[in-house]
Amino acid sequence: MAVSLSPSPDISPRARLIEAAAEIFGTYNLEGATTRQLAQQAGVNQAAIPYYFGGKEGLYLATMEHFFTVHTPRIQVLVAEIESRLSSERVTQTEALDLLKELLERLLEILLRQQTNRSFGRIIIREQMQPTKAFDLIYDRVIRHVHETISALLAVILDREPTDRLVILRAQMVVGQVLIFLSGRETIRRRLNLTGYSEAEFAEIKAALAEQLDLFRRKRGGRR
């Protein structure tokens, strides 16, 4: 059954399709979604999909492109700031850990705070398991830069090189600590009787994540 959120009738048919596609693709994925579902959710004629996008796959790619254009600048700006600091000054372990916490909190906000963003998060998780042509776009626009920045921060914290295989593996594990609250949302909702990440619940998640990251410093002792 399609989700109930509907795009505004005041925007163009093309924009309405992109807005609706996030929910449909997030629920049914690229293969499972039908052009009929997409058109119905957007409130447009089914012929609008090939007219504007050349077909369902074109709409899928356009939807991902729209998400990156609208929703990821905040994370991209922070990544650029961190990269600049790492390249221009000596960052201590404590500073690197604080930057890592800030970066992961920003990821949490982007992926969990809005229904549309959660739909994109589900798409990204599916693309990891069953990549389509869109994964190149996802990887090049966001994932690679975020992953490399997390690796660079962990390299400072762990006193290793950013290209060290262990550092990259740790970076993947750290990213997983964010994504699990999206892919495992129903489990934690039932375990803790959550309402769906209220302000207080979101604050709890951020605090737990920060405490988990502090384990890196305790384990290393290391530079302050």
C-alpha positions in Angstrom: 0.0 0.0 0.0 1.4 3.4 -0.9 2.2 5.9 1.7 -0.4 8.7 2.3 1.8 11.7 2.0 0.9 13.6 -1.2 2.8 16.4 -3.0 1.3 19.9 -3.1 -1.0 20.5 -6.1 0.5 24.0 -6.5 3.8 22.8 -7.8 4.6 21.7 -11.4 3.9 18.1 -12.5 7.6 17.4 -12.8 8.3 18.6 -9.2 5.3 16.7 -8.0 6.6 13.5 -9.5 10.0 14.0 -7.8 8.3 14.7 -4.5 6.1 11.6 -4.7 8.9 9.4 -6.0 10.9 9.7 -2.8 8.1 8.0 -0.9 7.2 5.4 -3.5 10.8 4.4 -4.3 11.6 4.4 -0.6 8.8 2.0 0.1 8.9 -0.3 -3.0 12.4 0.3 -4.5 13.1 0.9 -8.2 12.0 -2.6 -9.4 8.9 -2.8 -7.2 7.5 0.7 -7.9 5.2 1.1 -10.9 4.6 4.1 -13.1 1.0 3.9 -12.1 1.8 4.2 -8.4 4.2 7.1 -9.1 1.7 9.0 -11.2 -1.2 8.3 -8.7 0.9 9.5 -5.8 1.9 12.7 -7.6 -1.6 13.3 -8.9 -0.5 13.5 -12.5 -1.1 11.7 -15.8 1.0 8.5 -16.2 2.3 9.9 -19.5 4.1 12.7 -17.6 6.8 10.2 -16.4 8.2 9.4 -19.9 7.5 13.0 -21.0 9.7 14.6 -18.2 12.1 11.8 -17.4 12.1 9.3 -20.2 10.8 6.5 -17.9 10.8 5.2 -14.4 14.6 4.9 -14.2 15.0 8.5 -15.3 12.6 9.6 -12.6 14.6 7.6 -10.0 17.9 9.3 -11.0 16.3 12.7 -11.0 14.8 12.1 -7.6 18.2 11.2 -6.2 19.8 14.2 -7.8 17.1 16.4 -6.3 17.8 15.0 -2.8 21.5 15.8 -3.0 20.9 19.3 -4.3 18.3 20.2 -1.6 19.3 18.2 1.4 23.0 17.5 1.5 24.6 20.9 1.3 24.7 21.1 5.1 26.7 17.9 5.3 28.9 18.9 2.4 29.7 22.3 4.0 30.8 20.6 7.2 32.9 18.0 5.3 34.7 20.8 3.5 35.3 22.6 6.8 36.7 19.5 8.4 38.9 18.7 5.3 40.2 22.3 5.5 41.1 22.0 9.2 42.8 18.7 8.7 44.9 19.9 5.8 45.9 23.3 7.3 46.5 22.6 11.0 47.4 19.9 13.6 44.2 18.5 14.9 44.4 16.9 18.3 42.6 13.6 19.2 40.0 15.4 21.3 39.3 17.9 18.5 39.0 15.1 15.9 36.6 13.3 18.1 34.5 16.4 18.6 34.4 16.9 14.8 33.5 13.3 14.3 30.6 13.6 16.7 29.4 16.8 14.9 29.6 15.1 11.5 27.7 12.0 12.6 25.0 14.1 14.4 24.5 16.0 11.2 24.1 12.7 9.3 21.5 11.6 11.9 19.6 14.8 11.5 19.5 14.5 7.7 18.5 10.9 7.7 16.0 10.7 10.6 14.4 14.1 11.1 12.0 14.2 8.1 9.9 11.5 6.5 11.2 12.4 3.0 14.8 12.1 4.2 14.0 8.7 5.8 12.7 7.6 2.4 15.9 8.6 0.8 17.8 6.8 3.6 16.0 3.6 2.8 16.8 4.0 -0.9 20.5 4.5 0.0 20.5 1.3 2.1 18.9 -0.6 -0.7 21.4 0.7 -3.2 24.2 -0.7 -1.0 22.7 -4.2 -1.2 21.5 -4.1 -4.8 23.2 -1.2 -6.6 21.7 0.4 -9.7 23.1 3.1 -11.9 22.1 5.5 -9.2 24.8 4.2 -6.8 27.6 5.9 -8.8 25.8 9.2 -8.2 25.2 8.4 -4.5 28.8 7.4 -4.0 30.5 10.2 -5.9 28.2 13.0 -4.5 28.1 12.0 -0.9 29.2 8.7 0.4 32.9 8.8 -0.7 33.5 12.3 0.7 31.8 11.5 4.0 33.5 8.1 4.4 37.0 9.6 3.6 36.4 12.4 6.1 35.4 10.0 8.8 38.5 7.9 8.0 40.7 11.0 8.3 39.3 11.9 11.7 39.6 8.3 12.9 43.2 8.3 11.7 43.9 11.2 14.1 42.0 9.5 16.9 43.7 6.1 16.4 47.1 7.5 15.4 47.1 5.7 12.1 47.1 6.7 8.4 43.7 7.5 6.8 44.3 4.8 4.1 45.0 2.1 6.7 42.6 -0.8 6.1 41.7 -0.9 9.8 40.8 2.8 9.8 38.6 2.3 6.7 36.9 -0.7 8.4 36.4 1.4 11.5 34.9 4.2 9.4 32.4 1.7 8.0 31.5 0.6 11.5 31.0 4.2 12.6 28.7 4.9 9.7 26.7 1.8 10.6 26.1 3.3 14.0 24.1 6.0 12.3 22.4 3.9 9.6 21.1 1.3 12.1 18.6 3.8 13.5 17.2 3.9 10.0 17.4 0.3 8.9 16.6 -1.0 12.4 14.0 1.6 13.3 11.2 -0.8 14.1 13.4 -2.9 16.4 14.4 0.0 18.6 10.9 1.5 18.4 9.5 -1.7 20.0 12.3 -2.2 22.4 12.0 1.3 23.9 8.4 2.1 23.0 9.5 5.0 20.9 7.0 7.2 19.0 9.2 7.6 16.0 12.1 9.8 17.1 10.7 12.7 19.0 12.9 15.6 20.1 13.7 13.8 23.4 14.2 10.4 21.7 16.5 12.0 19.1 18.5 13.6 21.9 18.9 10.2 23.5 20.2 8.7 20.3 22.8 11.6 19.9 23.9 11.1 23.5 24.3 7.4 23.1 26.3 7.9 19.9 28.6 10.4 21.5 29.2 8.0 24.4 30.0 5.2 22.0 32.5 7.3 20.1 34.2 8.3 23.4 35.3 4.6 23.6 37.9 5.4 20.9 39.6 7.9 23.1 39.5 5.7 26.2 40.9 2.8 24.3 43.8 4.8 22.9 44.5 7.1 25.8 46.6 8.9 23.3 46.9 12.5 22.2 44.7 15.2 23.8 
